[in-house]
Amino acid sequence: MTGLQISLAVVSLAIVLLFGGIWVFQTYGVYRFDPTPQSPEAFDLTGVRVLSFTSEDGTALQAWLAMPAPGKPMLFSFYGNFSSIGPSMRRLAPLMADGTGIVMLHYRGGGGMPGHPSEENFARDARALYDQLDVLAGQTIPQ
C-alpha cells in the first residue's frame, strides 16, 4: 500500500467511526429531564393546578394548568431539554399575571412521570392532553 492509500484508509475509518458514534449516541444528550417530582407551590405559582390525564397509550401523566381570564388565550407550552416544569412555568408567570392561560405537560421520565421520553411519546402525550383539555379544565377552552 502506498502512503496515499493508507492515508485515505485512515481518513475513511475516522469518518465511519465519527458517524457511527453520532448514530449510537444520538439520544444521549437529548431527552434529559429533572426526574424530581415538583409542585406549583414550590415555585410560588398561585392559581396553577396539577391535572392528571391519560395518554393515547394508556400512560397516566400530569400537566400544569393556569386558566385564562375571560377573553384571554390559552397557550399550550412545552419546556426544554435539561429543564423541568417548575422553572419553565415560572418563567411564564408574567403572561399568567396578564390573564393568559398556560397548560404545560410533564414529559415522561421527568417530574416523577413514568415511562421513557421519545419524540413519538411527546406527540402522543400532547395530542391526548389537547383532546382532553376541556374536560380536565372543567370548561370549554376557546381555540
FITOR-140364 format. One line per 10 residues: number of its first residue (from 1); their letters; for each residue z, x, y of N, C-alpha, C, O. Coordinates in steps of 0.02 Angstrom, whole numbers, plus 50000, padded with zeros to 5 digits. Layout:
// FITOR-140364
NUM = A = Z:X:Y:Z:X:Y:Z:X:Y:Z:X:Y ~ ...
This chain:
// FITOR-140364
1 = MTGLQISLAV = 50000:50042:49941:50000:50000:50000:50000:50044:50062:50032:50097:50065 ~ 49964:50022:50110:49961:50059:50173:50020:50038:50217:50054:49988:50204 ~ 50031:50075:50269:50085:50059:50316:50074:49991:50349:50122:49955:50362 ~ 50012:49974:50363:49996:49910:50394:50013:49853:50346:50041:49802:50367 ~ 49995:49860:50282:50010:49808:50233:50086:49799:50224:50110:49743:50218 ~ 50122:49854:50224:50195:49850:50218:50224:49815:50279:50268:49772:50272 ~ 50200:49833:50338:50224:49801:50400:50210:49726:50400:50253:49686:50419 ~ 50150:49707:50378:50132:49635:50375:50176:49599:50324:50196:49542:50335 ~ 50189:49631:50268:50232:49601:50217:50303:49591:50244:50333:49538:50232 ~ 50329:49640:50280:50397:49635:50308:50400:49580:50360:50446:49539:50361
11 = VSLAIVLLFG = 50350:49578:50405:50348:49525:50456:50341:49457:50424:50374:49409:50445 ~ 50299:49450:50374:50290:49387:50339:50354:49365:50306:50373:49306:50310 ~ 50389:49410:50273:50452:49394:50241:50504:49373:50293:50541:49325:50282 ~ 50506:49408:50350:50553:49390:50403:50539:49320:50429:50586:49282:50442 ~ 50476:49302:50438:50458:49235:50462:50478:49182:50411:50506:49131:50430 ~ 50465:49195:50348:50484:49148:50295:50560:49139:50293:50584:49083:50288 ~ 50597:49193:50297:50670:49189:50298:50696:49153:50360:50743:49113:50355 ~ 50667:49165:50416:50687:49132:50478:50678:49057:50473:50724:49018:50485 ~ 50617:49036:50455:50604:48964:50450:50641:48932:50392:50662:48874:50397 ~ 50649:48968:50338:50689:48943:50283:50762:48932:50303:50792:48882:50285
21 = GIWVFQTYGV = 50789:48980:50341:50857:48973:50366:50865:48915:50414:50914:48878:50411 ~ 50817:48906:50457:50818:48850:50503:50817:48784:50464:50855:48738:50480 ~ 50775:48780:50414:50771:48718:50375:50836:48705:50337:50860:48649:50336 ~ 50864:48757:50305:50925:48748:50266:50984:48728:50310:51025:48686:50291 ~ 50990:48759:50369:51047:48747:50413:51032:48700:50471:51069:48700:50521 ~ 50979:48660:50466:50958:48619:50522:51010:48568:50544:51012:48551:50603 ~ 51052:48543:50500:51103:48494:50521:51172:48525:50531:51220:48489:50545 ~ 51177:48591:50524:51243:48623:50530:51274:48611:50599:51333:48595:50603 ~ 51235:48618:50651:51261:48610:50718:51251:48540:50747:51265:48527:50805 ~ 51225:48495:50706:51212:48427:50728:51262:48381:50693:51285:48396:50638
31 = YRFDPTPQSP = 51279:48326:50725:51323:48276:50697:51393:48303:50685:51423:48291:50633 ~ 51419:48338:50734:51488:48362:50731:51528:48321:50782:51518:48327:50843 ~ 51574:48280:50757:51615:48238:50800:51688:48248:50784:51706:48267:50729 ~ 51730:48237:50834:51802:48242:50825:51824:48189:50775:51814:48130:50788 ~ 51853:48209:50718:51872:48160:50667:51938:48125:50681:51957:48080:50644 ~ 51973:48144:50735:52038:48116:50750:52033:48044:50774:51994:48030:50820 ~ 52071:47998:50744:52071:47929:50769:52097:47927:50841:52143:47964:50859 ~ 52067:47884:50882:52085:47879:50953:52094:47806:50971:52072:47761:50936 ~ 52127:47796:51029:52136:47728:51055:52119:47728:51129:52126:47780:51162 ~ 52096:47672:51156:52081:47669:51228:52142:47685:51271:52135:47714:51325
41 = EAFDLTGVRV = 52201:47665:51248:52262:47677:51287:52275:47752:51298:52301:47772:51351 ~ 52257:47793:51250:52267:47865:51256:52225:47895:51312:52238:47951:51334 ~ 52174:47859:51335:52130:47883:51387:52135:47840:51450:52091:47842:51493 ~ 52190:47802:51455:52202:47758:51514:52145:47711:51527:52126:47699:51585 ~ 52116:47684:51474:52060:47638:51481:52085:47566:51474:52084:47537:51419 ~ 52108:47538:51529:52132:47470:51528:52073:47422:51524:52020:47435:51553 ~ 52082:47369:51488:52029:47320:51480:51978:47338:51427:51929:47302:51417 ~ 51988:47394:51393:51942:47414:51339:51976:47395:51273:52033:47413:51261 ~ 51940:47359:51232:51968:47340:51167:51926:47368:51110:51867:47384:51118 ~ 51959:47374:51054:51927:47401:50994:51901:47342:50953:51937:47295:50937
51 = LSFTSEDGTA = 51837:47346:50935:51805:47295:50893:51793:47325:50824:51774:47383:50817 ~ 51803:47284:50774:51784:47304:50706:51722:47265:50687:51718:47205:50699 ~ 51674:47299:50658:51612:47266:50637:51588:47297:50572:51613:47349:50551 ~ 51540:47265:50542:51513:47288:50478:51441:47309:50489:51400:47272:50516 ~ 51425:47370:50467:51357:47395:50473:51311:47360:50423:51334:47323:50380 ~ 51247:47374:50429:51198:47342:50385:51209:47358:50312:51190:47319:50268 ~ 51239:47416:50297:51250:47435:50227:51321:47416:50203:51341:47437:50149 ~ 51358:47378:50244:51425:47356:50224:51482:47401:50245:51540:47386:50231 ~ 51468:47456:50278:51520:47502:50301:51558:47471:50359:51528:47447:50407 ~ 51625:47472:50354:51668:47447:50408:51675:47500:50462:51696:47556:50448
61 = LQAWLAMPAP = 51656:47483:50523:51658:47530:50579:51692:47498:50639:51712:47439:50637 ~ 51698:47537:50693:51728:47512:50755:51684:47530:50815:51644:47576:50813 ~ 51695:47492:50868:51664:47506:50933:51716:47491:50986:51763:47454:50974 ~ 51707:47520:51045:51749:47504:51101:51709:47461:51150:51650:47474:51162 ~ 51742:47410:51178:51708:47363:51222:51748:47351:51286:51808:47338:51284 ~ 51713:47356:51341:51738:47334:51407:51691:47278:51429:51631:47290:51440 ~ 51717:47218:51435:51675:47161:51452:51649:47166:51524:51684:47192:51568 ~ 51589:47142:51536:51562:47143:51604:51592:47087:51647:51611:47035:51621 ~ 51595:47099:51711:51614:47047:51759:51555:46998:51763:51498:47018:51748 ~ 51566:46937:51784:51510:46890:51791:51454:46918:51833:51465:46945:51888
71 = GKPMLFSFYG = 51393:46913:51807:51334:46936:51842:51320:47011:51836:51270:47035:51862 ~ 51363:47046:51800:51354:47118:51790:51323:47131:51721:51331:47090:51676 ~ 51289:47187:51713:51256:47202:51649:51305:47231:51597:51360:47252:51614 ~ 51283:47230:51535:51318:47263:51480:51276:47323:51460:51217:47315:51444 ~ 51306:47382:51459:51271:47443:51437:51292:47460:51366:51352:47459:51350 ~ 51244:47475:51326:51255:47498:51258:51252:47574:51262:51199:47602:51275 ~ 51308:47608:51250:51311:47680:51262:51328:47717:51198:51362:47691:51153 ~ 51305:47779:51194:51318:47823:51138:51345:47889:51164:51320:47915:51214 ~ 51395:47916:51131:51420:47981:51153:51383:48037:51118:51349:48027:51068 ~ 51391:48097:51145:51352:48154:51122:51385:48193:51066:51441:48179:51045
81 = NFSSIGPSMR = 51348:48242:51043:51371:48287:50990:51430:48328:51015:51435:48342:51074 ~ 51474:48347:50969:51534:48387:50984:51578:48351:51035:51610:48383:51077 ~ 51581:48285:51031:51620:48245:51077:51656:48191:51038:51656:48192:50976 ~ 51686:48145:51074:51718:48088:51041:51714:48029:51089:51694:48035:51147 ~ 51734:47972:51064:51726:47910:51102:51771:47906:51163:51750:47880:51215 ~ 51832:47931:51158:51880:47926:51214:51856:47959:51278:51849:47925:51329 ~ 51844:48025:51277:51821:48058:51338:51754:48030:51363:51742:48027:51423 ~ 51711:48011:51316:51646:47985:51336:51652:47918:51371:51618:47905:51420 ~ 51695:47875:51345:51706:47810:51377:51741:47819:51444:51727:47783:51492 ~ 51788:47866:51448:51824:47878:51511:51776:47901:51566:51786:47885:51624
91 = RLAPLMADGT = 51724:47939:51547:51675:47961:51598:51638:47901:51629:51611:47906:51684 ~ 51637:47846:51593:51603:47786:51618:51650:47739:51655:51630:47684:51675 ~ 51713:47760:51665:51762:47718:51700:51739:47695:51769:51753:47637:51787 ~ 51704:47736:51808:51680:47710:51873:51632:47650:51866:51633:47605:51907 ~ 51592:47650:51814:51548:47593:51802:51589:47531:51782:51576:47476:51806 ~ 51638:47542:51739:51680:47486:51718:51719:47458:51777:51728:47397:51783 ~ 51744:47502:51822:51781:47480:51882:51737:47437:51927:51762:47394:51963 ~ 51672:47448:51925:51624:47409:51964:51605:47344:51929:51566:47304:51957 ~ 51631:47333:51869:51617:47271:51833:51565:47276:51779:51553:47228:51743 ~ 51534:47334:51773:51484:47343:51720:51518:47344:51653:51569:47378:51644
101 = GIVMLHYRGG = 51491:47309:51605:51518:47310:51537:51490:47369:51498:51433:47390:51509 ~ 51531:47395:51453:51510:47451:51412:51530:47436:51340:51586:47413:51327 ~ 51485:47449:51294:51503:47448:51223:51479:47515:51194:51422:47536:51204 ~ 51525:47547:51157:51510:47613:51129:51536:47614:51057:51594:47598:51044 ~ 51492:47632:51010:51514:47632:50941:51539:47700:50919:51517:47753:50942 ~ 51587:47696:50873:51612:47757:50840:51560:47778:50789:51534:47736:50752 ~ 51545:47842:50786:51498:47866:50736:51534:47877:50670:51594:47891:50668 ~ 51498:47870:50616:51526:47885:50551:51548:47958:50550:51512:48002:50575 ~ 51606:47970:50522:51633:48038:50519:51670:48058:50582:51700:48112:50584 ~ 51670:48017:50633:51706:48031:50695:51759:47979:50707:51751:47922:50686
111 = GGMPGHPSEE = 51814:47998:50740:51866:47950:50758:51898:47914:50700:51921:47857:50707 ~ 51900:47946:50642:51929:47916:50583:51883:47867:50547:51905:47833:50501 ~ 51820:47863:50568:51773:47818:50535:51751:47847:50469:51744:47908:50462 ~ 51739:47804:50420:51717:47828:50354:51644:47848:50355:51607:47832:50402 ~ 51623:47883:50304:51553:47898:50294:51531:47963:50327:51571:48000:50354 ~ 51466:47974:50323:51436:48035:50349:51384:48017:50402:51344:47972:50392 ~ 51384:48053:50458:51335:48039:50510:51265:48061:50490:51257:48113:50458 ~ 51217:48022:50509:51147:48040:50500:51106:47997:50548:51131:47947:50574 ~ 51045:48017:50559:51002:47978:50603:50992:47907:50576:50993:47858:50614 ~ 50983:47902:50511:50974:47837:50480:51036:47793:50489:51030:47733:50505
121 = NFARDARALY = 51095:47822:50480:51157:47783:50489:51167:47764:50562:51191:47709:50575 ~ 51150:47809:50609:51157:47791:50680:51116:47729:50696:51140:47682:50727 ~ 51054:47729:50674:51009:47672:50687:51036:47609:50653:51036:47556:50684 ~ 51057:47615:50592:51084:47558:50554:51145:47529:50590:51151:47469:50597 ~ 51191:47573:50611:51253:47551:50643:51240:47520:50712:51270:47470:50729 ~ 51195:47550:50750:51179:47524:50816:51147:47455:50811:51164:47410:50850 ~ 51102:47445:50764:51071:47379:50755:51123:47327:50737:51123:47272:50763 ~ 51168:47345:50691:51219:47298:50669:51266:47279:50727:51282:47221:50735 ~ 51287:47328:50766:51331:47314:50823:51295:47270:50873:51323:47221:50898 ~ 51233:47286:50888:51194:47245:50936:51187:47173:50910:51196:47126:50949
131 = DQLDVLAGQT = 51172:47165:50847:51163:47098:50819:51228:47058:50817:51225:46996:50822 ~ 51285:47091:50812:51349:47056:50806:51388:47052:50872:51441:47023:50874 ~ 51361:47082:50925:51399:47090:50987:51423:47024:51017:51480:47020:51039 ~ 51382:46973:51019:51403:46909:51047:51463:46880:51010:51511:46857:51041 ~ 51461:46883:50945:51516:46857:50904:51578:46900:50914:51633:46873:50923 ~ 51570:46966:50914:51627:47011:50922:51659:47004:50991:51720:47008:50997 ~ 51618:46994:51042:51644:46988:51110:51673:46919:51123:51712:46910:51170 ~ 51655:46870:51082:51679:46802:51092:51642:46763:51145:51664:46710:51167 ~ 51585:46790:51166:51543:46755:51214:51473:46784:51212:51463:46839:51186 ~ 51425:46749:51239:51358:46773:51242:51352:46828:51294:51370:46818:51352
141 = IPQ = 51326:46884:51274:51316:46940:51319:51244:46935:51345:51197:46937:51306 ~ 51235:46930:51411:51166:46925:51437:51127:46989:51422:51154:47044:51423 ~ 51063:46979:51409:51021:47037:51393:50979:47056:51453:50940:47103:51449
